[in-house]
Protein backbone atom coordinates (compact mmCIF):
# COMPACT_ATOMS: atom_id res chain seq x y z
CA UNK A 1 0.00 0.00 0.00
CA UNK A 2 1.18 3.52 -0.78
CA UNK A 3 0.91 4.66 2.85
CA UNK A 4 4.00 2.56 3.60
CA UNK A 5 5.99 3.94 0.66
CA UNK A 6 4.99 7.49 1.60
CA UNK A 7 6.77 7.12 4.95
CA UNK A 8 10.15 7.23 3.19
CA UNK A 9 9.52 10.80 1.98
CA UNK A 10 10.10 13.51 4.56
CA UNK A 11 7.85 16.55 4.12
CA UNK A 12 10.34 19.19 5.28
CA UNK A 13 13.21 17.66 3.30
CA UNK A 14 11.06 17.65 0.16
CA UNK A 15 10.16 21.32 0.72
CA UNK A 16 13.81 22.23 1.15
CA UNK A 17 14.80 20.33 -1.98
CA UNK A 18 12.19 22.18 -4.05
CA UNK A 19 13.27 25.57 -2.74
CA UNK A 20 16.92 24.78 -3.43
CA UNK A 21 16.32 24.24 -7.15
CA UNK A 22 18.18 26.60 -9.48
CA UNK A 23 17.72 27.96 -12.99
CA UNK A 24 20.19 25.32 -14.19
CA UNK A 25 17.95 22.60 -12.72
CA UNK A 26 14.95 24.08 -14.57
CA UNK A 27 16.82 24.16 -17.89
CA UNK A 28 17.89 20.56 -17.36
CA UNK A 29 14.29 19.49 -16.73
CA UNK A 30 13.03 21.35 -19.79
CA UNK A 31 15.62 19.70 -22.02
CA UNK A 32 14.92 16.18 -20.75
CA UNK A 33 12.34 13.94 -22.45
CA UNK A 34 11.52 12.43 -19.03
CA UNK A 35 12.47 14.80 -16.21
CA UNK A 36 11.34 12.50 -13.37
CA UNK A 37 10.52 13.62 -9.84
CA UNK A 38 13.60 15.82 -9.45
CA UNK A 39 12.84 17.55 -12.73
CA UNK A 40 9.23 17.99 -11.68
CA UNK A 41 10.37 19.65 -8.44
CA UNK A 42 12.54 22.00 -10.47
CA UNK A 43 9.63 22.94 -12.76
CA UNK A 44 7.29 23.79 -9.86
CA UNK A 45 9.98 25.58 -7.87
CA UNK A 46 10.25 29.36 -7.49
CA UNK A 47 13.31 29.15 -9.75
CA UNK A 48 11.06 28.15 -12.67
CA UNK A 49 8.91 31.30 -12.57
CA UNK A 50 10.99 33.10 -15.25
CA UNK A 51 10.64 30.06 -17.55
CA UNK A 52 6.85 30.09 -17.75
CA UNK A 53 6.76 30.82 -21.49
CA UNK A 54 9.13 27.96 -22.33
CA UNK A 55 7.17 25.64 -20.07
CA UNK A 56 3.90 26.63 -21.74
CA UNK A 57 5.33 25.91 -25.19
CA UNK A 58 6.60 22.47 -24.20
CA UNK A 59 3.35 21.64 -22.39
CA UNK A 60 1.33 22.66 -25.43
CA UNK A 61 3.47 20.55 -27.76
CA UNK A 62 3.23 17.47 -25.55
CA UNK A 63 -0.54 17.89 -25.15
CA UNK A 64 -1.01 18.14 -28.93
CA UNK A 65 1.17 15.06 -29.42
CA UNK A 66 -0.80 12.93 -26.95
CA UNK A 67 -4.34 14.35 -27.09
CA UNK A 68 -4.60 16.37 -30.28
CA UNK A 69 -6.61 19.58 -30.36
CA UNK A 70 -9.37 18.27 -28.10
CA UNK A 71 -11.01 19.08 -24.78
CA UNK A 72 -13.22 16.43 -23.20
CA UNK A 73 -16.34 17.76 -21.48
CA UNK A 74 -17.91 16.41 -18.30
CA UNK A 75 -20.48 17.56 -15.76
CA UNK A 76 -20.85 16.77 -12.05
CA UNK A 77 -24.14 15.69 -10.50
CA UNK A 78 -24.43 15.92 -6.71
CA UNK A 79 -26.96 13.42 -5.36
CA UNK A 80 -26.57 13.92 -1.59
CA UNK A 81 -24.98 16.42 0.80
CA UNK A 82 -25.39 14.11 3.80
CA UNK A 83 -21.99 13.69 5.40
CA UNK A 84 -20.56 12.26 8.62
CA UNK A 85 -17.24 14.08 8.31
CA UNK A 86 -16.23 17.32 9.99
CA UNK A 87 -13.80 18.71 7.41
CA UNK A 88 -13.10 22.25 8.58
CA UNK A 89 -13.10 23.74 5.07
CA UNK A 90 -16.19 22.07 3.58
CA UNK A 91 -19.76 23.29 3.23
CA UNK A 92 -21.00 19.73 3.84
CA UNK A 93 -19.37 19.62 7.31
CA UNK A 94 -21.67 17.61 9.58
CA UNK A 95 -21.82 20.47 12.09
CA UNK A 96 -23.25 22.94 9.56
CA UNK A 97 -26.96 23.38 10.20
CA UNK A 98 -28.95 22.95 7.01
CA UNK A 99 -31.32 20.46 5.45
CA UNK A 100 -29.57 17.33 4.21
CA UNK A 101 -30.74 16.01 0.86
CA UNK A 102 -30.56 12.41 -0.36
CA UNK A 103 -31.98 12.09 -3.86
CA UNK A 104 -34.32 9.20 -4.58
CA UNK A 105 -34.03 7.21 -7.85
CA UNK A 106 -36.78 9.19 -9.59
CA UNK A 107 -35.13 12.45 -8.51
CA UNK A 108 -31.77 11.26 -9.84
CA UNK A 109 -33.47 10.47 -13.13
CA UNK A 110 -34.96 13.97 -13.28
CA UNK A 111 -31.49 15.41 -12.73
CA UNK A 112 -30.17 13.29 -15.62
CA UNK A 113 -32.91 14.56 -17.91
CA UNK A 114 -32.23 18.17 -16.92
CA UNK A 115 -28.48 17.77 -17.60
CA UNK A 116 -29.12 16.32 -21.05
CA UNK A 117 -31.05 19.49 -21.89
CA UNK A 118 -27.97 21.58 -21.09
CA UNK A 119 -25.83 19.91 -23.74
CA UNK A 120 -24.86 16.55 -25.25
CA UNK A 121 -22.94 15.45 -22.15
CA UNK A 122 -21.90 11.79 -22.03
CA UNK A 123 -19.33 11.99 -19.20
CA UNK A 124 -21.09 12.25 -15.83
CA UNK A 125 -19.37 12.61 -12.46
CA UNK A 126 -21.66 11.49 -9.61
CA UNK A 127 -20.77 13.25 -6.34
CA UNK A 128 -21.92 12.59 -2.77
CA UNK A 129 -21.11 13.60 0.76
CA UNK A 130 -19.51 10.83 2.79
CA UNK A 131 -22.24 8.98 4.67
CA UNK A 132 -21.95 5.18 4.46
CA UNK A 133 -25.41 4.64 5.97
CA UNK A 134 -27.46 6.60 3.42
CA UNK A 135 -25.01 6.73 0.49
CA UNK A 136 -23.19 3.42 0.63
CA UNK A 137 -22.44 0.91 -2.11
CA UNK A 138 -26.06 -0.15 -2.55
CA UNK A 139 -27.22 3.45 -2.99
CA UNK A 140 -24.42 4.15 -5.46
CA UNK A 141 -25.18 0.96 -7.37
CA UNK A 142 -28.79 2.03 -7.83
CA UNK A 143 -27.70 5.52 -8.88
CA UNK A 144 -25.39 4.09 -11.54
CA UNK A 145 -28.19 1.96 -12.94
CA UNK A 146 -30.42 5.03 -13.28
CA UNK A 147 -27.71 7.20 -14.86
CA UNK A 148 -26.51 4.51 -17.25
CA UNK A 149 -29.65 5.03 -19.35
CA UNK A 150 -28.55 8.60 -20.09
CA UNK A 151 -24.72 8.65 -20.07
CA UNK A 152 -22.00 6.52 -21.66
CA UNK A 153 -19.27 7.26 -19.12
CA UNK A 154 -19.95 7.23 -15.37
CA UNK A 155 -17.50 8.28 -12.68
CA UNK A 156 -17.98 8.81 -8.96
CA UNK A 157 -16.49 11.14 -6.36
CA UNK A 158 -17.59 9.60 -3.08
CA UNK A 159 -16.14 8.25 0.16
CA UNK A 160 -13.28 5.75 -0.27
CA UNK A 161 -14.71 2.23 -0.52
CA UNK A 162 -13.36 -1.25 0.18
CA UNK A 163 -12.02 -3.18 -2.79
CA UNK A 164 -15.15 -5.29 -3.06
CA UNK A 165 -17.27 -2.12 -3.12
CA UNK A 166 -15.39 -0.75 -6.10
CA UNK A 167 -15.53 -4.14 -7.81
CA UNK A 168 -19.31 -4.28 -7.33
CA UNK A 169 -19.73 -0.82 -8.86
CA UNK A 170 -17.47 -1.69 -11.81
CA UNK A 171 -19.85 -4.57 -12.53
CA UNK A 172 -22.72 -2.06 -12.37
CA UNK A 173 -21.16 0.13 -15.08
CA UNK A 174 -18.70 2.34 -13.19
CA UNK A 175 -15.89 3.68 -15.41
CA UNK A 176 -13.90 5.97 -13.13
CA UNK A 177 -13.32 7.14 -9.57
CA UNK A 178 -12.15 10.59 -8.49
CA UNK A 179 -10.72 11.01 -4.99
CA UNK A 180 -8.97 14.02 -3.50
CA UNK A 181 -6.38 13.24 -0.87
CA UNK A 182 -6.72 16.94 0.09
CA UNK A 183 -3.20 16.93 1.58
CA UNK A 184 -0.39 14.39 1.87
CA UNK A 185 0.90 16.04 5.06
CA UNK A 186 0.26 13.13 7.42
CA UNK A 187 0.75 15.14 10.63
CA UNK A 188 -1.50 18.04 9.57
CA UNK A 189 -4.16 15.88 7.88
CA UNK A 190 -6.03 15.28 11.16
CA UNK A 191 -6.24 19.04 11.78
CA UNK A 192 -8.37 19.49 8.69
CA UNK A 193 -10.31 16.22 9.09
CA UNK A 194 -10.91 15.87 12.84
CA UNK A 195 -13.85 13.45 12.75
CA UNK A 196 -15.60 10.92 10.54
CA UNK A 197 -14.20 8.21 8.26
CA UNK A 198 -12.21 10.82 6.38
CA UNK A 199 -10.07 11.43 9.47
CA UNK A 200 -8.30 8.10 8.77
CA UNK A 201 -5.32 9.13 6.64
CA UNK A 202 -4.25 5.57 5.75
CA UNK A 203 -7.74 4.49 4.69
CA UNK A 204 -8.00 7.44 2.34
CA UNK A 205 -4.54 7.37 0.78
CA UNK A 206 -4.71 3.60 0.28
CA UNK A 207 -8.07 3.90 -1.43
CA UNK A 208 -6.27 4.33 -4.74
CA UNK A 209 -4.69 0.89 -4.31
CA UNK A 210 -8.16 -0.55 -3.72
CA UNK A 211 -9.44 1.13 -6.90
CA UNK A 212 -6.56 -0.33 -8.91
CA UNK A 213 -7.05 -3.80 -7.43
CA UNK A 214 -10.78 -3.65 -8.28
CA UNK A 215 -10.02 -2.85 -11.93
CA UNK A 216 -11.38 0.70 -12.08
CA UNK A 217 -10.75 1.92 -15.63
CA UNK A 218 -9.75 5.49 -14.72
CA UNK A 219 -8.53 6.97 -11.44
CA UNK A 220 -8.64 10.70 -10.74
CA UNK A 221 -6.30 12.25 -8.18
CA UNK A 222 -6.00 15.67 -6.60
CA UNK A 223 -5.02 17.78 -3.63
CA UNK A 224 -6.84 20.83 -2.30
CA UNK A 225 -4.74 23.91 -2.94
CA UNK A 226 -4.91 26.11 0.15
CA UNK A 227 -4.21 23.73 3.03
CA UNK A 228 -0.45 23.16 3.03
CA UNK A 229 2.50 24.18 0.86
CA UNK A 230 1.21 23.36 -2.61
CA UNK A 231 4.60 22.57 -4.10
CA UNK A 232 5.33 19.88 -1.52
CA UNK A 233 1.81 18.47 -1.72
CA UNK A 234 1.83 18.08 -5.50
CA UNK A 235 5.28 16.48 -5.34
CA UNK A 236 3.88 13.85 -2.98
CA UNK A 237 0.97 13.38 -5.39
CA UNK A 238 3.38 13.00 -8.32
CA UNK A 239 5.23 10.30 -6.36
CA UNK A 240 1.88 8.63 -5.70
CA UNK A 241 1.02 8.72 -9.41
CA UNK A 242 4.34 7.10 -10.32
CA UNK A 243 3.68 4.34 -7.80
CA UNK A 244 0.18 3.72 -9.19
CA UNK A 245 1.35 3.69 -12.82
CA UNK A 246 3.92 1.00 -12.03
CA UNK A 247 1.53 -1.15 -10.01
CA UNK A 248 -1.73 -0.67 -11.95
CA UNK A 249 -0.37 -0.06 -15.41
CA UNK A 250 -3.62 -0.86 -17.24
CA UNK A 251 -5.41 2.03 -15.55
CA UNK A 252 -5.79 5.56 -16.93
CA UNK A 253 -5.14 8.53 -14.65
CA UNK A 254 -6.25 12.12 -14.30
CA UNK A 255 -5.25 14.99 -12.01
CA UNK A 256 -6.98 18.11 -10.80
CA UNK A 257 -5.70 21.03 -8.73
CA UNK A 258 -8.74 22.79 -7.20
CA UNK A 259 -7.98 26.04 -5.44
CA UNK A 260 -9.84 26.48 -2.17
CA UNK A 261 -12.83 28.79 -2.23
CA UNK A 262 -15.07 30.12 0.50
CA UNK A 263 -17.71 27.69 1.79
CA UNK A 264 -20.47 27.66 4.39
CA UNK A 265 -17.85 26.61 6.95
CA UNK A 266 -16.26 30.07 6.71
CA UNK A 267 -12.79 28.52 6.48
CA UNK A 268 -10.10 30.64 4.82
CA UNK A 269 -7.19 29.05 2.96
CA UNK A 270 -3.74 28.94 4.53
CA UNK A 271 -2.02 29.18 1.16
CA UNK A 272 -2.93 31.35 -1.82
CA UNK A 273 -1.95 30.16 -5.29
CA UNK A 274 -1.85 32.77 -8.05
CA UNK A 275 -3.02 32.18 -11.62
CA UNK A 276 0.58 32.14 -12.79
CA UNK A 277 1.46 29.48 -10.24
CA UNK A 278 -1.53 27.33 -11.26
CA UNK A 279 -0.43 27.66 -14.87
CA UNK A 280 3.13 26.73 -13.87
CA UNK A 281 1.85 23.64 -12.05
CA UNK A 282 -0.28 22.60 -15.03
CA UNK A 283 2.66 22.91 -17.43
CA UNK A 284 4.98 21.11 -15.02
CA UNK A 285 2.61 18.18 -14.64
CA UNK A 286 2.20 17.82 -18.40
CA UNK A 287 5.97 17.82 -18.87
CA UNK A 288 6.31 15.29 -16.02
CA UNK A 289 3.55 12.93 -17.26
CA UNK A 290 2.75 13.25 -20.96
CA UNK A 291 -0.31 10.98 -20.83
CA UNK A 292 -2.18 12.12 -17.72
CA UNK A 293 -5.55 13.81 -18.18
CA UNK A 294 -5.45 17.29 -16.63
CA UNK A 295 -8.88 18.54 -15.60
CA UNK A 296 -9.96 22.11 -14.87
CA UNK A 297 -13.28 22.64 -13.09
CA UNK A 298 -15.65 25.58 -12.83
CA UNK A 299 -13.87 26.63 -9.64
CA UNK A 300 -11.62 28.64 -11.99
CA UNK A 301 -12.56 31.89 -13.70
CA UNK A 302 -13.49 31.93 -17.40
CA UNK A 303 -10.38 33.83 -18.52
CA UNK A 304 -8.02 31.29 -16.96
CA UNK A 305 -9.95 28.35 -18.41
CA UNK A 306 -10.05 29.95 -21.85
CA UNK A 307 -6.25 30.12 -21.97
CA UNK A 308 -5.28 26.88 -20.21
CA UNK A 309 -7.42 24.77 -22.54
CA UNK A 310 -4.90 25.39 -25.32
CA UNK A 311 -1.77 24.92 -23.21
CA UNK A 312 -2.09 21.73 -21.18
CA UNK A 313 -5.58 20.98 -19.90
CA UNK A 314 -7.48 18.12 -21.53
CA UNK A 315 -10.87 18.04 -19.80
CA UNK A 316 -13.30 20.61 -18.40
CA UNK A 317 -16.64 20.80 -16.71
CA UNK A 318 -19.34 23.26 -17.70
CA UNK A 319 -22.72 24.33 -16.38
CA UNK A 320 -21.85 22.79 -13.00
CA UNK A 321 -24.16 22.82 -9.99
CA UNK A 322 -22.50 21.85 -6.70
CA UNK A 323 -25.66 21.33 -4.69
CA UNK A 324 -27.58 18.02 -4.68
CA UNK A 325 -30.53 18.21 -7.04
CA UNK A 326 -29.27 21.55 -8.32
CA UNK A 327 -30.25 20.98 -11.95
CA UNK A 328 -33.92 20.28 -11.30
CA UNK A 329 -35.04 18.90 -7.93
CA UNK A 330 -33.63 21.25 -5.28
CA UNK A 331 -32.11 24.26 -7.04
CA UNK A 332 -31.74 26.19 -3.77
CA UNK A 333 -30.01 23.49 -1.70
CA UNK A 334 -26.65 24.23 -0.08
CA UNK A 335 -23.76 24.03 -2.52
CA UNK A 336 -20.43 22.49 -1.53
CA UNK A 337 -18.52 25.46 -2.99
CA UNK A 338 -19.30 28.43 -5.20
CA UNK A 339 -18.39 28.12 -8.86
CA UNK A 340 -16.40 30.85 -10.61
CA UNK A 341 -17.29 30.02 -14.21
CA UNK A 342 -21.06 30.40 -14.48
CA UNK A 343 -21.19 30.29 -18.29
CA UNK A 344 -23.54 27.88 -19.99
CA UNK A 345 -22.13 24.75 -21.65
CA UNK A 346 -22.79 26.39 -25.03
CA UNK A 347 -20.76 29.46 -24.02
CA UNK A 348 -17.88 27.36 -22.72
CA UNK A 349 -17.94 25.28 -25.90
CA UNK A 350 -17.71 28.39 -28.06
CA UNK A 351 -14.78 29.72 -26.02
CA UNK A 352 -12.93 26.41 -26.39
CA UNK A 353 -13.47 26.49 -30.15
CA UNK A 354 -12.18 30.06 -30.33
CA UNK A 355 -9.04 28.79 -28.60
CA UNK A 356 -8.54 26.36 -31.48
CA UNK A 357 -9.72 23.24 -29.72
CA UNK A 358 -12.47 20.76 -30.56
CA UNK A 359 -14.96 19.81 -27.86
CA UNK A 360 -15.35 16.07 -27.27
CA UNK A 361 -18.57 15.08 -25.55
CA UNK A 362 -18.13 11.32 -25.75
CA UNK A 363 -14.89 9.34 -25.48
CA UNK A 364 -16.26 6.09 -24.08
CA UNK A 365 -19.13 3.85 -25.08
CA UNK A 366 -21.26 1.41 -23.12
CA UNK A 367 -20.13 -1.37 -25.46
CA UNK A 368 -16.67 -1.22 -23.86
CA UNK A 369 -18.04 -1.87 -20.37
CA UNK A 370 -17.73 -5.33 -18.89
CA UNK A 371 -21.23 -6.71 -18.47
Secondary structure as UniProt FT lines:
FT   HELIX           2..6
FT   TURN            7..8
FT   HELIX           11..19
FT   HELIX           23..31
FT   HELIX           36..44
FT   HELIX           46..51
FT   HELIX           52..67
FT   STRAND          70..80
FT   TURN            88..89
FT   TURN            91..92
FT   TURN            94..95
FT   HELIX           105..118
FT   STRAND          123..128
FT   TURN            132..134
FT   HELIX           137..147
FT   TURN            148..150
FT   STRAND          153..157
FT   HELIX           163..171
FT   TURN            172..173
FT   STRAND          176..182
FT   HELIX           186..192
FT   HELIX           197..199
FT   HELIX           201..205
FT   HELIX           207..214
FT   STRAND          218..223
FT   HELIX           230..247
FT   TURN            249..250
FT   STRAND          252..256
FT   TURN            264..265
FT   HELIX           275..288
FT   TURN            290..291
FT   STRAND          293..296
FT   TURN            298..299
FT   HELIX           302..308
FT   TURN            309..312
FT   STRAND          315..317
FT   TURN            324..329
FT   TURN            331..332
FT   HELIX           345..354
FT   TURN            355..356
FT   STRAND          358..360
FT   HELIX           366..368
//
